[in-house]
Structures are given as C-alpha cells and as structure tokens.
Amino acid sequence: MMKLARRAVLALIAFSIVSSLALMQEAKPNSAAKMANAAQKFLASLSPELKAKASFPFDSKERLTWYFTPRQDKQKNPTRIGVRFEELSAEQIALALELLKSGTSDTGYKQATTIMSLESILRDLEKAGAMVRNPNWYFVSIYGTPALTGSWGWRIEGHHMSISFRIDDGQVTSATPFFFGANPAHVKAGERKGLRTLPEVEDLARELFDSLTPEQRKLAHQAQHFPEIKEQPMADPGEPVGLVAAHLDEGQRGTLRKLLLAYTQRMPADVGAMEFARVENAGWANIRIAYSGSTEPGKPYTYRIHGPTFLVEFLNVQADSAGNPANHIHSVWRTLPIDFGEKLK
C-alpha cells in the first residue's frame, strides 16, 4: 500500500509539472502578440503630429509599396512614408527598436541594426555625395489598428532594409518582402575593418555552388546576371531556371538547407518556421537553384532559389562606396505569386 501511495504521489507531481509547462507554453505570447504590444506602445508614445505621420488605414495602397533604395527629392528631403527615427526622442527610438525586435530573431535584429549603422560609413566615404546617408533615416509605418483581432500591419524601412508584416486575428499571415542589404558588404578599412553584415548568405551560397559537379554546374550557372530586385508587390521572376534541387547529393542539399535557413532565421522563430514550411512543402523536385558570375571574392555574382511559393533573390554586382568591386549586397525572401499576404485578383 505504501508503494502504491508513493507511486500515486509521484504520478501526481509529474502530471502537475507537465501541466504547468504546458500552461507556460500556452501563456508565452507569439510574435503577433509581441508585435501588437510593441506597436501599441510605440504609437502611444507619439505626439498627435507624429502619430499621424506613422499611421495609415489598413487598406491604404501605401501598405503595398516598398523600397530598399534611398528615397529623397532634389533638395535632399526624405520622400519615404512613415515617421523617421530622426524625428523621435531617445525613448521613442527605443520603442521603435522594440517593434523591430518583435519582427526579427536575435541574429536578424543584429543584422538589421548593423545595416542601419553602415549609413555612417557611407557618409564618411562619400563626404558631400548626392545621397543622404543617415542612420536615423529609417521609417516606421503602421497600417490599421494593432490588436489581437482584425487585420493590421507594419513596416520598418530605409536604405537596404525593408521588413513588412501582416497580422490577421492574432496570427502573422505574411512576412514578405523581407529585404536586407549591405554596403559595404565587407568593411575593408577603418575602425570597423573586417565587419561582414550578411556573411551566411554569401559563404553558404559559395560553398554550395563550388561543390557542384561539372554536369550540375551546366544547369545551375546562368550566362547573364539576374536583374535587380523589383520594388513592387509581385516579384514576377518568370519561369524557374537552373538545377533541380532534387539532383543535389545529400551534402549539397544540407548546404542548401542551411542557406535557406539563413534567410528565414532572420525572422522570429515562429514566423521563420512558417516561412521555411514553404520550402518543405514545395519538395526538392519543385525547387530550382541558379547562379551567375564567379564565386571568387571580389567578382560579381547573383543567385536565385525558386520554389512554387517562395523566392530567394541575391545580388552582389556593385562596387561599394570606396570602389571595392562586388562588395554591395541585395538579398530578399519573397512569397509567390505575391507578397504582403495579398491574393491575386
């Protein structure tokens, strides 16, 4: 009887522990809840004038516009929509960064803030250049009312960074386009010499393409560079080209998987998992990989990873602002056939 009683007590303790862990897991807010909380706090901190600059109706056409290029008029005034960091107090900037954190992983947040900081390097390199280089020219825009019900969205955007989310009834339903760029991609001089903002999407791609057999390379390598990434709701990449991923060997597929994860793991874990499911659901037989140019450092190259419902685009063809060749990255994760959680009409 004593043994039975002891077993019953131990079973009850174990059940209580499992139940508590389950409740803790359920209580942990998902990314959509974190985004809503961060957006609400940010908007509440703004003056009526700044709140008006940051706020748009959910059905505004502005929600479907995005730009990773500089946006300014002839007088060097910003033309990008939203409220910019430059207009915010230190406390408000901290709240804007909390919103950015809600839409990125630890790695993604570090990359995003590093991208912003590269504007200081460009400003020093270009001196009185034609373009404004300002780490505080990053803009926050909120679409609709942040909440756990209904539809709303948000974006933080500036030179070489554009991240957009749509939330419906407390769930992130779109995380694209998700764009990160870097100029310089590899800092060659100065106090930050050696810094690489987006190393994984270069190193893993080079590793993959260098591992191809001559027969695989004939299919994957393209005679012309892929065109610049389109700043529009639809990527419109045309028919897939290149090597079918099912024709990679096990090691090559492992490298490709790591490369794709380098894109989705810029996002919060639950959102990144949702996006990577597009890869898993596509199946290797429906994914094509293609690249152009040379995998040697300092030589221009581009690549695409094209599935039925997702697209990775990467370009490193431009010189940086110091003139170092092929040291200027554009990279994006997109949804096909259209971004922003939209449906084709």
Buried (B, 14 or more C-beta within 10 A) or exposed (E): EEEEEEEEEEEEEEEEEEEEEEEEEEEEEBBBBBBBBBBBBBBEBBEEEBBEBBBBEBEBEBBBBBBBBBBBEEEEEBEBBBBBBEBBEEEBBEBBBBBBBBBBBEEBBEBBBBBBEBBEBBBEBBEEEEBBBBBBBBBBBBBBBBBBEEBBBBBBBBBBBBBBBBBBEBBBBBBBBBBBBBBBBBBBEEEBEEBBBBBBBBBBBBBBBEBBEEEBBEBBBBEEBBEEBBBBBBBEBEEBBBBBBEBBEEEBBEBBBBBBBBBBBBBBEBBBEBBBEBBEEBEBEBBBBBBBBBBEEEEBBBBBBBBBBBBBBBBBBBBBBBEBBBBBBBBBBBBBBBBBBBEEE
